[in-house]
Amino acid sequence: MQTIFDRLRNGEIISTADKDAYKMREASFATKKLLLQMNNSSDPDEIINFLSQITATEIDESVTVFTPLYINYGRNTKIGKNVFINFDCVFLDLGGITIEENVLIAPKVSLLSEGHPTSIENRHSLIPKPILIKKNAWIGANATILPGVTIGENSVVAAGAVVSKDVPDNTIIGGIPAKFLKTI
């Protein structure tokens, strides 16, 4: 039998009336306990250890995280080697977030793998869609990556961009909504 977290990773829309919906909130509060400890640490090894607990994966020692970092669940976040995550980032990962190797994430970046329907009667339901950030990408300060988006290999997302569509490899995008700027 699949858990509510398996169902989310599989893209199932979850209603607030779902009998297991409360488990999402419980898991978020358990993650918050670890985040409080991680975000109060200045020891890089300790930060990686807490992040490994939050994600339930082994985070490589080449990863650097400048806290605070905010994650609502954690176990649906996968982080490759040599990733740099700067201050004040937000990861909503119930839909899944994969960050491949050598990615740079600037301050105040939001990776939002979940959203809500626009219809009033279903607005409190959760729509999960995974985010993939491919190798060597650079996400600029205060950028927002929306559910279901893939950022291509070597691509750059300009500061302040709101990305709602996939970004091809070797591309610079920017703006609200983000648009193609040039090929690199």
Secondary structure per residue as TSV (DSSP state, phi and psi in degrees):
chain	resnum	aa	ss	phi	psi
A	1	M	-	360.0	133.5
A	2	Q	-	-80.0	141.5
A	3	T	-	-79.5	168.8
A	4	I	H	-61.4	-29.9
A	5	F	H	-73.2	-36.3
A	6	D	H	-63.6	-43.2
A	7	R	H	-62.3	-40.9
A	8	L	H	-63.0	-46.1
A	9	R	H	-62.2	-26.3
A	10	N	T	-87.1	3.6
A	11	G	T	87.1	11.6
A	12	E	-	-72.6	134.9
A	13	I	-	-75.0	130.1
A	14	I	B	-110.9	123.7
A	15	S	-	-85.4	153.7
A	16	T	T	-66.3	-18.5
A	17	A	T	-81.3	-6.4
A	18	D	S	-59.4	135.7
A	19	K	T	-63.1	-20.3
A	20	D	T	-106.2	6.9
A	21	A	T	-58.2	-33.4
A	22	Y	H	-60.1	-25.4
A	23	K	H	-66.5	-28.0
A	24	M	H	-65.1	-43.9
A	25	R	H	-66.6	-42.7
A	26	E	H	-59.2	-44.6
A	27	A	H	-64.2	-38.4
A	28	S	H	-63.5	-39.7
A	29	F	H	-70.1	-33.6
A	30	A	H	-66.0	-41.1
A	31	T	H	-64.0	-40.5
A	32	K	H	-59.1	-36.7
A	33	K	H	-59.7	-44.8
A	34	L	H	-69.1	-38.1
A	35	L	H	-61.4	-39.3
A	36	L	H	-59.1	-42.4
A	37	Q	H	-68.8	-45.9
A	38	M	H	-61.3	-45.2
A	39	N	H	-72.1	-11.2
A	40	N	T	-101.1	5.8
A	41	S	-	-98.7	147.1
A	42	S	-	-115.1	6.1
A	43	D	-	-93.6	114.4
A	44	P	H	-55.4	-39.3
A	45	D	H	-66.9	-39.3
A	46	E	H	-66.2	-40.2
A	47	I	H	-61.0	-45.6
A	48	I	H	-63.5	-38.9
A	49	N	H	-62.0	-47.0
A	50	F	H	-63.2	-42.0
A	51	L	H	-64.1	-35.9
A	52	S	H	-62.8	-40.3
A	53	Q	H	-65.9	-42.7
A	54	I	H	-63.9	-42.6
A	55	T	H	-87.7	-10.9
A	56	A	T	57.5	33.7
A	57	T	S	-137.6	163.2
A	58	E	-	-85.5	115.7
A	59	I	-	-87.3	127.3
A	60	D	-	-65.1	146.8
A	61	E	T	-65.3	-14.0
A	62	S	T	-77.6	-9.7
A	63	V	-	-79.1	137.0
A	64	T	E	-120.7	130.3
A	65	V	E	-127.2	121.5
A	66	F	-	-93.8	112.5
A	67	T	S	-79.4	156.3
A	68	P	-	-83.5	150.8
A	69	L	E	-128.9	137.4
A	70	Y	E	-119.0	127.7
A	71	I	E	-134.6	136.0
A	72	N	S	-86.6	-24.1
A	73	Y	S	-133.0	-62.7
A	74	G	-	104.3	-40.4
A	75	R	T	-74.2	-8.0
A	76	N	T	-105.6	19.5
A	77	T	E	-109.5	127.9
A	78	K	E	-121.1	129.4
A	79	I	E	-125.9	124.4
A	80	G	-	-79.3	-176.9
A	81	K	T	-73.0	153.2
A	82	N	T	57.0	38.9
A	83	V	-	-94.6	140.4
A	84	F	E	-118.3	124.3
A	85	I	E	-120.0	116.5
A	86	N	-	-84.9	-178.7
A	87	F	T	-57.3	147.6
A	88	D	T	65.7	34.6
A	89	C	E	-89.5	153.3
A	90	V	E	-124.0	123.8
A	91	F	E	-117.9	112.2
A	92	L	E	-99.9	105.3
A	93	D	-	-113.8	17.1
A	94	L	T	-61.3	-28.2
A	95	G	T	-86.7	-11.4
A	96	G	-	104.9	130.9
A	97	I	E	-131.3	124.6
A	98	T	E	-120.2	123.9
A	99	I	E	-116.5	111.8
A	100	E	-	-77.4	-175.4
A	101	E	T	-66.0	149.8
A	102	N	T	63.8	27.8
A	103	V	-	-87.5	141.1
A	104	L	E	-110.8	127.6
A	105	I	E	-123.1	116.4
A	106	A	-	-77.5	175.7
A	107	P	T	-61.4	148.3
A	108	K	T	63.2	25.9
A	109	V	-	-78.5	139.1
A	110	S	E	-115.8	122.8
A	111	L	E	-109.4	107.7
A	112	L	E	-115.9	96.3
A	113	S	-	-90.2	14.2
A	114	E	E	-144.6	148.3
A	115	G	E	-146.6	-166.5
A	116	H	-	-134.3	152.1
A	117	P	-	-65.1	153.9
A	118	T	S	-82.6	-19.9
A	119	S	S	-65.6	136.7
A	120	I	G	-60.6	-43.0
A	121	E	G	-68.5	-21.7
A	122	N	G	-115.7	9.2
A	123	R	T	-59.0	-28.2
A	124	H	T	-83.7	-2.9
A	125	S	S	-71.3	161.4
A	126	L	B	-114.1	128.0
A	127	I	E	-109.8	109.5
A	128	P	E	-93.1	137.2
A	129	K	-	-146.3	127.3
A	130	P	-	-69.0	151.0
A	131	I	E	-110.5	135.6
A	132	L	E	-126.3	124.7
A	133	I	E	-114.2	112.4
A	134	K	-	-79.7	169.9
A	135	K	T	-49.4	141.1
A	136	N	T	64.6	13.2
A	137	A	-	-74.1	156.7
A	138	W	E	-130.9	120.2
A	139	I	E	-104.0	116.6
A	140	G	-	-73.1	164.2
A	141	A	T	-54.3	136.5
A	142	N	T	63.9	19.3
A	143	A	-	-77.6	152.3
A	144	T	E	-123.9	125.7
A	145	I	E	-106.9	120.6
A	146	L	-	-88.9	167.5
A	147	P	T	-55.6	140.1
A	148	G	T	83.1	6.0
A	149	V	-	-91.6	139.9
A	150	T	E	-112.0	129.1
A	151	I	E	-99.6	121.9
A	152	G	-	-67.6	161.3
A	153	E	T	-59.5	135.1
A	154	N	T	67.8	4.6
A	155	S	-	-78.5	159.3
A	156	V	E	-124.6	130.4
A	157	V	E	-104.8	117.8
A	158	A	-	-65.0	154.9
A	159	A	T	-55.3	137.0
A	160	G	T	79.5	-0.6
A	161	A	-	-69.1	149.7
A	162	V	E	-116.4	112.2
A	163	V	E	-103.2	114.9
A	164	S	-	-114.9	-4.5
A	165	K	S	-132.9	156.3
A	166	D	-	-57.0	146.6
A	167	V	B	-112.0	123.3
A	168	P	-	-64.9	162.7
A	169	D	T	-58.4	150.9
A	170	N	T	56.5	43.7
A	171	T	E	-130.1	145.9
A	172	I	E	-108.6	129.8
A	173	I	E	-127.1	157.8
A	174	G	E	-166.5	165.8
A	175	G	T	103.1	179.9
A	176	I	T	-131.4	109.4
A	177	P	T	-69.4	158.5
A	178	A	T	-63.6	138.6
A	179	K	E	-132.7	159.1
A	180	F	E	-59.6	132.8
A	181	L	E	-110.4	-48.1
A	182	K	E	-168.9	165.8
A	183	T	E	-95.4	144.0
A	184	I	-	-120.4	360.0
